[in-house]
Amino acid sequence: MGAFPGLESPVEFPTLGWGVIDWLESNLAMMDGKGGPLRLTNEQALIILHLYRVDLESMRRIYRRALISTAKGWGSSPVLAMLVAAECMADVIPDGLDAGGNLVGRPWSSKRTVYGQLAAVSERQTGNAWNVLLEMMGEGPVMDNYPGLEVFDAHVRLPGNGRILPITSSAGSAEGEKPVIVGLDQTEAWKSNNGGHQLAAVLRRNAGKVGGLTVETPNAHVPGDDSVAERTFIDYQKIQEGKSRTKGILHVYREAPPDTDLSDPVSLRKGLEIAYGDAVAWNDLDRIMEEIWDTSTDPDDARRYYLSQLTQATDAWISQTEWMSCHDKGGPPLADGDIITLGFDGSRKRMKGVTDATALHACRLSDGKIFEIETWEQPEGPDGDDWEVPLPLVDLTVRDSFERYKVVGFFADPARWESYIDTWEADFGKSLRVKASPNHPIAYWLTGSGIAKFVPALRRFQDAVLDGELKHDGSRVTTRHVLNARRRSTRYGISIAKATPDSPNKIDGAISATLAYECRNQSIAAGVLADEQKPIRSRRLHRF
């Protein structure tokens, strides 16, 4: 454990980061012509301390990938440049404990010839971090401390015949290298149409050959753009949801509060201060506010670039800001005995592509709060091969919900689940106060003529989000599904769908939540809540 001036609390976890911080400040120069030795901000130091965490049992570093998503002007390119320099030259490989029990490391050069790369999909983008790297190394003490180090415009020659190179070529020409670190800059702009997906895959494979590190430094991505940054963000989300076998992604981000008002100077300044953190020291917030208020600045661009907020795609159903403003963090959790409605959207195994999710949600009658009961999704990687929805477990979860809570209504899309829904209707239909239809208390078709009643339900759900009337539990899965939903026109109005039919980004949780909320709306309209809250009168006859 060490101490770093200004850190809010001591760092209790084992890390090689202290040595990396010392190496950086002893060898590199400040950028932008400021001169003098590099001095890290507290926030930059914390990132390094976390990035170089070590598992003492296996004596391996915890993280193999990192996503550092920040506002424009925060300084992600300099951070990327300094990480590439440190990874190539500092003591970053765990090498056991010394006599005092302190974690020690050794450089990559003790193990192999060192190669590092800074990559982007265009030469201009690569220059953001590359030029900073050349300045920090070329003007720093590292030139005297490491004989044989040479800094050129097109490459850095490391002692021992190693190199650091900028990468702007196609994925095919990048194949075969073995870098110990690859910096991927501005990956929110890496997409399939500019070769970004293929290039990222090749670079990760190359780094994986030697156990190397990949670090991405995007601005906030646009959900639905299918950028490399978005894919990495989804990979990280699945780790947090317990739906990925890997644990090796570090996600660093700063964003303004979702209720930041672009038109309110006080609210906007506070949001910028939060989004920029330590970088407020070198950013003119007054000038940034002027840029945001400029009539030629798109509000979504302002939020993405300056507030580091995820903004909606042009056809998004609900934006992250709108959805997260409804997150009820401090409200009571769903408790046994609560009066609820249920919503269900199911799927079955697909012969091609990724199987859609199966989701079950509850909506509490008393306050309209949405809760994720369970979502079943195809796992990533080999674990997803031949995966099928666990039908008995889904059935058991539905039945358990009826046991634990007072379910007064249940709307479920029957598509490919007809036999189960028939059974649920037979077992629970009579107890439901609100029914999907006179003959089928649970089956709520979303195809054919069923879309005619689902479209108004979607509109009511969206209006409740926009008006702040709906609450939700903040489920990462539900949030991901809601943000994946795209508006689609039908003869009955606006419905929702995936970005493309074969998209791996699922929306089943959004549909399930909407059905639960619509069932709750109909329950309230029918007076169910008022009836359920009436005191029970004794029917016993008292004689005096």
N, C-alpha and C positions, 0 to 999 in steps of 0.2 A: 504494500500500500504506500502511496505517496501523497504529497500535497501539492497543489498548484494554486498560486495566488489568485484569489477571486472565485474559485470554484465554490458552489453552494454547499457542497458536502464532500467528505473524503471519498475516494474511490476504493471500494472494498474488494473488488474482483481482481484476480491475477491478470496482468496485462504487460505486454512488451512496449506499450505506448509511451511510458515514461522515457525509455531510451530513444524512441523515435522522436519525441518532442525535443530532447536534448540534441540529437543529431541534426535536426532541422535548424534549430536556432544557432547551432555551432558552425553550420556549413553553408547555409543559403542566405541570400540577400533579400531585402525588401524589394517588392516589385514597383512598377510604375515610376521608376526613377527616384524613389525616396531615399535609396542608399541605406547603408548600415545593415547590421545583421537582422535576419528575419525574426519577428516577434509575433507569436501566435495569440489570437484572441482566446478567451476562455472557452468559447463555443467550439472553435477549431480544435483546441486541446482535448475537449471532451469527446469529439468525434474520433480523434486518433486513439484515445484511451479505450474506447469501445471497439473500434475496428480491430485493434490488436489484442483483444481478449484471448486468453488461452485456457483450454481445458487441461488442468493439471494431471488428471487421470490418464488421458491419452497423450498428453504433451503435444497437442495440436491446436492450431488456431481455430477459433469457433466459426469465423466468417470467411467465406470464399467469394461472396458477391456483396456489393454495397450499392445502394441507391440513395444519393444525396440530392434531394429535390428542394430547391430554394428559389427565392424571388430574384428577379433580374437585378444585377448589381450587388448581390450578397457576397459574391466572391467564390463561386463554386469552381471556376476554371483555375484560379490560383491554388485552391485546395487540391484539385485533381493533379496539377503539376507537381506540387510538393510531395504528394503521396507516391507518384511515379518515381521521383528522385529517391525518396526514402526507401521504397521497396527494393530498388535496384542496388542500394549501397549501404543502408543501415543494418543493424542487427535485428532482423525480423523473423528469423526461424527459431522457434523454441528449442533451447539446448539444455534444459534441465534447471536445477536449482544449485546455487552456489553454497558455500559452507555456512552462510548466514541464513539460508532458506529463501533467498531472493531469486526470482525468476530471471534467467539470463538467456540471451539469444546469440545467434551468429548470422553473418550475412549470407546471401545467396551465393556469393562468389566462392564461399568455402565448399560449395556443393556442386556448382555447375557454372558454365559460361552464362552470363546474365544478359537477358534481352528484355527490354521494356517497350511499350507502345502507347502512343496517344492517337486515338482513332475518332473519326467523324465521317459523315457521308459526303462532305465537301471540303475542299481545301480551306475555304474561308472559316468554316466551323473548327477545323483542326487548329488553325492559327490562334484561336482564342486561348487555349491552354499551352500550345507549343511555344509561342512567343514569350509567355510568362516563364515557362520552364527555362528557356535559354537565358533570360535575364537573371533569374534567381541563381542559376548555376554559374553563369559566366561572370557575374559581378560578386559572387560570394567566396568565402574562405575555402570552399570545397576545392577550388582550383589549386590551392597550395597544399591542402591536406591530403589530396589523392594524386600523387604523381602518375602521369599517364592519362589523366582525364583531359579530354579535348572537346570543346563545344563549338559546333559548326551550325550554320543556318539550317542544313538539311538533316543533320543527325548529331547525336552525342556519342562520342567514343568513350567507353568505360575502361578502366584498368582491367587487364586480363582479356582483352579482345571482345568485351561485351558492347552492346549498343542500345541506345534508345532512339526509336524512329517514330515519325508521324506516319499514320496510315490513312490514306485517302483512296486507295486502290479498290478494285472489286474484291468480292469475297473469295473468288477463285485464286487470285494472286496472293491472298493472305494465308491460304491453306499451307500447313506444314511448319509454320513457325512455332517456337516454344517459349513464349514470353512468361516471365514471372509475374508481370502485372500488365493489364491493359486498361487504359483510361478511355471510357466511351463518353464523349462530350455531347450534350444536347440531344439525348436519345428520344426526346419527345418528337423530334423531327425524323427519326429513323423509322421508315415504313417499308412496306413491301415494294411500292412503286419506285423507290430510289435505292433498292438493294439493302436497306437497313436491316431487315430481318435476317437475311442470309449472312450478312457481314457479322452481325452480333453472334449468330450461332457458330460461325467459324472461329471467331476470336475466343469465345468461351471454350470451345473444344481445344484450341491450342493451349490456352492457359491451364486447362484441366490436365493436360499431359504431364505437367511438372508440378501440379498442385498450386498453381498461381492464383492471383487475385484479379477480379474484374470490378471496376468502380464506374458507375454511371452518374453523371451530373446534369440532369435535365431541369428545365423549368417545369411547372405543373403541366401534366399532359391533359389532352382533351379526351374524356371518356368516349369510347366508341371509335376513336381514330385508329385503334389497333397498332399503336406505335410500340417500339421496343420498351420505352419507359412504362407504358401502360401494362405490357405483358409482365415486366419485372414486378410492378406494383401488385398485380394479381397473384403472381407467384408468392410474394410476401404475405398477402392477405390469406392465402390458403395455408401458409405456415401458422399464422395466428389463429386460424379456425381449426387447426388440428387435422387438416385434410391434405397434408404433404409430409412425406417421410423425411425430407431434408429440413434442416434448421439453419442453414448457413447464409441467410441473407440479412444484412443490416440495412434498415430503412431509416434515414435521417431526413426530417422535413420540418419546416416552419410554415405555418399558414395563419392568416388573420382569422379572427372569429367569424363564423358564418353570418352573424348579424351586422357585420361592418357595413355602414351606410356610405356609399360613395359620395352622396350629396351633402353629408354632414361633416364639416371640417374636423370637429372633435372626434367623432367616431372613426373617420378615415385615418387621422393621424395616429390614433391608438392602434388601429389595425396594422398600419405600416410599421409602427414600432415593434409590434409583436412579430410580424413577418420577417423583419430584417434583423432583429436581435442585436448582437454585437456589431453588425454591419451598419447600424445607424451612424456609427462614428465616421464613416467615409461616404455616406449617401446624404444628399440634400433632400430631405423629405418635403420641403416646401416646393422644390422644383418637381419632384415626383407627383405631388398633388396637382400641380399645374398641368402636367402631362395627362393625368387621369381625367381632369375636368375639360381638357381640350375636346371640342366637339368632334374632331376627327378621330378620337380614340374610341374604339369599340369597348363598351363596358365589360364584356366577357374577356377581352384581351387584357384590360386593366386588372381585372381580378386574377387572371392567370399569371401574368408577368410580374405584377407588383405586390399582390397580396398572397401569391402562391396558393391560390384556391383552384380546385378542380372545377372547371366550368362545363356546361353541358354542350354536347354536340348540337348541330343545328336542328336535328330532328329528335332531340332528347325529350322524353316524357316529363321527367322531373330532374332538376339539377341537384348537385350535391349540397349546395348552400341551402336550397329550399328544404331538402330532406333532413339534413342534419339540424336545421333550426327546430325541428319537431322532436329531436331526441330528448326524452324525458329522463335525464340522468339520475335525479334524486327521488323520483317517484317510487311508490311501493311496487315490489316485484309481484309477479303472478303467484297467488297463494291458493292452496287447496281450499276448495269450497267457493271460490270466486265464480260469479255468474258470467259466463262467456258465450261467444259464438265461435265457430270454427270455420276455416277455409282450407281447401285442399286442391292442389294441382299435381297430377301424377304423370309418370312416364314409364316406358318400358325400354328394354334394350334395343338399340339401333344397330342395324347391320353395317352401317357406314357412318363414320364420324363419332362425335361425342354424344353419349346418351343424355337427354334432357334430365333436369333434376326433378325430384319429387319433394314437395314441400307441404308442411302442415303448420298453419298459423292460428293463433287465438286472438280475439278482440274482447277486452273486458267491457261489459256493458256500462259500468258505473262511470268510466272516464274515456272510453273509446281508445284505449292504448293497445297498440299492436304488439304481440309477443311471438317470437319464433318458437314453436314447439320443437320442430326438428326439420332438417333438410337433408336429403340423401343425394349426394352428387358422385359422379364417377371420379375416382381418384386419379391423380396425375401419374404419368410414367407407367412402368410395368405393372404397378398395382391395379391400374385401370383396365388392363387387358382382360377381355371376356367378363368384365364386371356387369352385374345385373342388379337392378333395384331389389333390395331384400324384402320381398313381399310379406312374409310372415312378421318381420319386425315392424313394417309400416302398419299392418293390421293391429299388432299389439300396442303400438303407440297411440293409435286412434282409440282403442278400447280403454287404455290407461287414462286418456284424457277425459273420457266419460266417467271414469271412476273417481278421478281426483277433483274435477270441477263440475259445476252445475251448467251443463251445456243446454242452451235453450234454442240453438239453431246451428245448422251445419250445411254449408254450401260446398259442393265438390264437383269438379269437372269429371264426368264419367269416362271420358275418352280412354279406352284400353283398360279401364278399371271397372267395367260394368258389373262383373260378378262380385267384386268386393263391395261396391256401393250398394248393390242389391241386398247383400247380407247386412250391411250397416243399417240400411233402411228397415229391414225386417227386425233387427235387434233394438234399434234406437229411435226409429221414426215416430212411434206413438208418444214418446216423451218430449219431442221437440215442440216448442211453442210457435216457432216460425218455420215455414216449410217452403222449399224451393218451388214447388208446384203442388196442386191438389193431389195428384197421383204419385208424385215422387218427392218426398220431403227433403232429400239430400241432393239428388242429381241436378246439377246446374250446368246445362250444356253451353259450351262456348263456341260451338260451330253452328253453321246453318242459321236458322232463325234465332238461335240462342244469343248470337252476337247482338241482336237488337236490344236485349235487356242488359247485356254486359257493358256496352258502350256508355250508357248513362251511369252505371256503377263506377266505371273508370273515371268519369268526369267528376262524380261526387268525391271520390278518393282524392283526386288531384286538387280539387277545390279546397278540401279539408287541409291538405298539406300547405297550399298557398296561403290560406287564411289562418294557419297555425292552430286549427282546431283538432287535428289528428296528433296523437302522440305515439312514439314507438320506443322499443327497448334498446335501440342502437345496435342490434345484431349486425355483425359484419357481413354475413351471408345475405340477409334481407337487403341491406344497403347496396351491396354489389349488384343484386338482381334488379332492384329498383332503378339504379343508375344505368344499367344495361338496356333498359326498355326504351324502345324507339316508337314515336308516333307513326301510325299508319292510317290512311283514310279508308273508310268503308262506306257503303251506301247508307249506313245508319249514323255515321259520325266518326270520330277519332278513336281508334283502338290502339293496341300496342303489340309489338312483335320484337324479335331479335333483330340486330343490325342486318344480318343476312340469315337465310334459313339454316346454313351450315355453321354459323358462328358458334364457337365454344363458350361464348359469354351468355349465360343463361338468364331467364327472366321469370322462371316458374315461381320463385318466392314473391315476386311482385304481384303475380296473378293470385296466388294463395292469400296474400295479405289483403288484396282488394276484395276477394270473396268473403273473408272474415269480417271486414269492415262493412260491406254491403249488408251482410246478414245482421250485423249489429244495428245498422240504420233501420232496417225493416222491423227489428225487434223493438226499438225505441218507438217507432211510429205505431206499432201495434199495442203499445202500453205494457209491454212485458216487464220492463224494469220497474215501473210503478207497481205492478202487481206483485213482483217478487219481493219488493221492499216493504209491502204492507205487513203489519204485525199479524201473526197467526192467532186467530181467535179460537179459544177452546170450545169444543162442541159438547162438553160434558154438561149435563143438566144438574144444577145445584138446587137442592131442596132445603128450605128453612122451616 
